């Protein structure tokens, strides 16, 4: 059980944006249910704006390309963290770097609890033969399990989500006043196996634009992505490309003001879910059963590729592996189905 005093928890979650974003609702629940806690999150400094609205939460930068590189860098990082008066560590990542930190914290007699990623269950879910096709524990639940082992059991129902943020003048200059529903579209993913075909996405944007009921706001990053989004923004009415134009803080504020987010199985969906924005996710060779669906969303919001035609789905957890012939799995999600889902959510 928690001690009868303020405890300082170090929470470690590095790596991909979506994985880090999934910690936010869990930490929100933790702070709400245990308000005396003090929390330090070890993550990339770029992700700090995600946690800015959470009370009692501070960020410690992990700089693995600079001062924290290699073993001596991890030793230095350990010294920085130890100096903060950490009582216990919740490792929500469980990779080689955090294994090294675990051994270093052992010498300070600071308890170190790590996430169970469910690797064997996920392997059974994604294998070709004797596939165990069943829903696994969500990543949010796996995070909560770590805190339960610390003595802080969590109820993730009715979790307070982040509030809508004020838009900067810079954003308003580009978007103009909000006179229609704001539909965010994030059409990219880390791997092609979970990225909706661009020709079909262009069809979605075209049909939505023709309704004249939405402002379409495009999200992405990188020169090639920005070039494609610029093309779409210049082709369709009320379609704006936000990629590369704002700081991450401004981008989060914009996402918080959306009425709907349409995304792949990717980070932008998780960012929108932090604010309670309805998120329509498109799934290719991955599947929500692996536990990576955005937090608190309606079970009907994920739109899935047809498993009757592609029975080996999910073929991987992250979308980086698929058998021959599965590259077109997402074409079984018709543009019309996506448009119907957008329209139905806007009527709610």
C-alpha positions, 0 to 999 in steps of 0.5 A, a space after each residue: 500500500 502507498 506510504 502515508 506521505 508524499 512519494 516521488 515516482 520516476 516514470 520512464 517512457 521513451 521512444 515513439 510519440 504514440 507510446 508516450 502519449 498513451 501514458 498521459 491519461 494513465 498519469 492523469 488518473 494516477 494524479 486524480 486518485 493520489 493527489 499527494 504524489 510527485 511524478 518525474 517523467 523521463 522522456 525526450 524533451 520534445 514530448 514535454 508539452 504533452 504533460 504540461 497540463 498535469 499537476 505535480 508532473 515534471 519532465 527530465 530530459 533523456 538525451 541519448 544522442 548527447 550527454 546520456 549516450 552510452 554507459 557513461 551517459 546512463 551513469 550520468 543520467 542515473 546520478 541526475 535522477 538519484 539527486 531528485 530524491 526518487 522513491 520508486 521507479 515505474 519503467 513503462 518501456 522495458 528496453 536495454 537502456 532501462 535495464 541498465 538503469 534498473 541495475 544502477 538503481 539497485 545499488 541505491 535500494 530504490 525499487 524498480 518496477 517494469 512493464 510486462 509487454 505481453 510479448 508471448 501473447 502478442 506473438 500468438 496473436 500475430 503468428 500465421 499458424 494457430 493464431 490466438 485471435 483474441 483481445 489482449 490487455 491494452 497498453 494503458 492497462 499494462 501501464 496501470 499494472 505497473 503502478 498497481 505493483 507500486 501500491 497505487 491501484 488505478 481505476 481508468 474509468 472516468 479518467 479526467 482528460 486534458 482540456 481544450 487549449 487556447 489557440 495562438 494568434 498564429 494558428 487563428 491567422 491560418 485557420 480563420 474563425 471556426 465556422 464549420 466542424 474541424 476534421 483533422 486528418 493524419 494520413 501517414 504511418 511509420 510503416 506502409 502496412 498500416 497506411 491508408 492508400 493515398 488515392 483512397 485518402 484523396 477520395 475521402 478528402 474530396 468528398 468531405 470537402 464537397 459537403 462544405 460542412 468541414 474545415 479539413 486540417 492536415 497533419 504530418 511531417 517531413 519534406 515528402 509528407 509536407 509536399 503531398 499535403 500541400 498538394 491536397 491543400 491546394 486542390 481542395 476547398 477548406 483544406 489546410 496543411 498544418 505540417 511544419 508550420 507550428 511548434 509541437 505546443 501549438 500543434 497540440 492546442 490545435 488538435 485539442 480543438 478538433 471535432 474529429 481526428 481521422 488517423 492511422 494506427 499512429 501517434 496523432 490518434 493518441 494525441 487527439 484521444 488525450 483531449 477526448 476528441 473522437 478518433 476514427 482509426 484505420 487499421 491495416 495489417 495491425 489490429 486493436 486486439 494488440 492493445 494499441 487503440 487510442 484511449 477512451 474511444 467508442 469501440 466502433 471507431 476503429 475501421 478494420 481491414 477485411 479479415 475474411 479476405 486477409 485472415 492472417 491479420 494482424 500480421 505484426 504488432 507494429 505494422 512492419 511485417 506482412 506476408 506476400 499479397 497483404 500490401 493492399 489489405 487497407 483497400 478493403 476499407 472503402 472511402 464511403 465507410 470512412 465518410 459515413 463514420 465521419 458524418 455519424 460522429 458529427 451528428 452526435 
